[in-house]
Amino acid sequence: MVYKKDETPLFVDVALDEKGREALEYGYDQDEEYKQHFKRLVLNHQEFDLIDAFLLTFVQEFNVFIDRGEFSTLLNKDVPKAKVLTETYAQQHPEAKEVCGKLIEQFDVATECGNDVEFA
C-alpha cells in the first residue's frame, strides 16, 4: 500500500447576499449565475497545515470544528472575536502571517455583509 498525503483544500466562503446564501446552502457554488454572489477563499493543504492547530482552538472558543472536507459555520456574531484571535496568532507565528491575512480578509467580508463564514 502506498501512502498518499491528503491534499484536500479548505474552502472558506462568505455569502455576499441572499443569492449567495442560496448558492452555498444548496450547492449552486459551481453555477456561473451564483459565483458573483459569494466570496470564496481556497486554502491549499500547505496553507491549511500552517493554521490547522490554530483552527482547533475554534472548537473551544466558538464550538466550531474546522477541517478540510468537513462543513462547519462560524456565526457572524463570533467573527470579530475570531478576527482578533487570528491577528494575534499571525503576530506570534510569522510563518502563518500570509495565510492568516487571507482568513482575516474573509472575516472582514463577513462583517461587512453581516453573514456567517462557511468552512468546507
Secondary structure, DSSP 8 states (H G I E B T S, - for coil): ---------EEEEEESSHHHHHHHHHT-TTSHHHHTTEEEEEE-HHHHHHHHHHHHHHHHHHS----TT--EEE-GGGHHHHHHHHHHHHHH-GGGHHHHHHHHHHHHHHHHHT--EEE-
